[in-house]
Amino acid sequence: MRPQAAPAETAPDSPAAEPAQSSSSDASVSGNSAATPHVAAVDHLIYLPVGAYLDANKRKLFSKVDNGDREALQQFYGSRMGATLWVDKNGYTQDAQNLIAALKDADNWGLRSQDYKIPDLKPSANGEYGLNDLTDAETQLSLDALTYARDARGGRIINPPEQLSGYLDRKPQLVEPHTVIEALASAPDKGAYLKSLQPQNKQFELLRQKLLALRSGANGETVNIPNGPNLAPGKSSPQIALIRKALKVPAPSVQADGRPADETYYDDDLARAVEAYKAKKGIEPVTPTITAAVRRSLNGDDGISEWKLLANMEEWRWMPEDLGKFYVAVNIPDFKVRVVKNGEVVFDERIVTGSVNRQTPIFSDLMRTVVFQPRWNVPDSIKIKELLPGLRAGGDPLRRQGLVMERNGRRINAWNVNWYQTDIRNFNVYQPPGGGNALGVVKFLFPNSHAVYLHDTPSKGLFNESVRAFSHGCMRVRNPVQLAELILAHDKGWDKATVDNLAAKGPEENEISLDHPIPVHITYFTAHVGDDGEVESFGDIYGHEKRITLALQGKWNQIDKTKEPKITPDDIGFDEDADSRHRGDDDDWFGVSDNDDRRHGRKRYDGGLNHFFQKVLGGL
């Protein structure tokens, strides 16, 4: 039962809402048979107490309404003195019908139409509409419109880093509610305006079309290929005809020797199609052999589901509206980095990404610097987890691994530091440029709170793996010099020879500042639709797709939230009393004693340090 309407806001003298006889619906609202006002006006325009109605019912009808929405509507209707958008004395207007149609179509855009509570506005027996019903309908439709606008921009998961994972550093691309309602008021097509708030990215639309096809059952003809042995070119099998049909590779009209074509014979044209299909789907090894994995994929068992499509569509709602005319895109699930220029991919290369325990974060920023012959500055996490135990045990892992330690530009002998009372994070530890440098010959910096970047590596073996999640969070590029060539040609007009010379013979730690910073988007899309409508599916290696799906299903308590690890003093484990017997009054300012005997006679700590750089080279 609806509450009694709040007192009406002041409206202009003409036209105005005037008292009229009660309808049965208004009598039930008021709780008695006393007359309640109906709307009477000289024309269709009416004025309703929407602001007062929202305020009077904020703890009952509108307890779950976003405060920003409520305040925006109170301000909006107050500025119009209650002039309505969606109703007049004859019920819903044509604009309202247009808006309602868009709300009911929400499912076709990856939202849920049931989330928008459209009032069933009906006249009384004498054909008139009650003031309370009109006020409720006007208010609810405006709230529905604001809710749709927020949902279209990703607002169903309002804070992914807190609600899902600290590694998902994305936020919904919301439009302020007062902007939405003002734009709706002036838009000639209200439904079209609402739909315009959906992501305008081409990939979002392709995913949406795939969703519609999947729901309608018109997802293409299904060819069921039964299990069987591996098939190589030159063989004949009844399955070859089915595989030809699935890959749309017709048999030639005649064979090379002039005999009639045999659609069950595995020829070179089909072999090329199989190789291309395996490469596209990430089925290893990319050979022409037809395997069980190829059969499963052709049968549609490659992970494409409605929820996968919805989760990927939701991620597009968090992406910047303008990706840039020239930008770098890293997609973690398919372990690729791409450069996109004017909508076309001009560079596509394999990368190694963060491991499950040290994930590459998902965010966008601006590339500002390309560094040739870089130092590798050891991050705090590796200083603490990998180096500090050996230093405390009396060893010198830095020297053995070719690392240098400095503080305020002064080189430090690690043996002279009391590592039980000194914070290793206050020291700059780095590996000088050179053939074995962990960053190779070039790195690409886009300063961010996660301290990750793209870089080269002297270790190329891991690029041959199909799942390449081995690093501490940074992204290693298989062909980084070509990436540098593209970026510096775009930004500075440099030719290939200039860039290659810098990479091979340039000065150490040579920082090239970009004149125009380039957008970098680190993404997590587990589904990608090609222009041909085919969907590529990638593994949910970090579990983000699952988290998004659970959130969209309202299963918040089932989400395994993860936090991006941060280094704290607890990770260092200071011990104020340790080694105090070895320290005298001649200790210098950073807790070092020249007489410290930890370098003598103590058990050397290796901690697998011969394996350390193997880990690092496979794990930056």
Helices and strands as residue ranges (DSSP letters): H 24-30, H 50-56, H 67-79, E 87-88, E 91-92, H 94-104, G 106-109, G 113-115, H 131-152, H 160-163, H 177-186, H 190-196, H 202-216, H 238-247, H 268-281, H 292-298, H 306-318, E 326-331, E 336-341, E 344-354, E 364-372, E 376-377, H 380-382, I 383-387, H 388-392, H 397-400, E 404-407, E 410-411, G 414-416, G 424-426, E 428-431, E 442-445, E 454-455, G 461-464, E 469-471, E 475-477, H 480-492, H 496-505, E 510-523, E 527-529, E 535-537, H 544-552, G 556-558, H 569-572, G 580-582, G 609-611, H 612-617
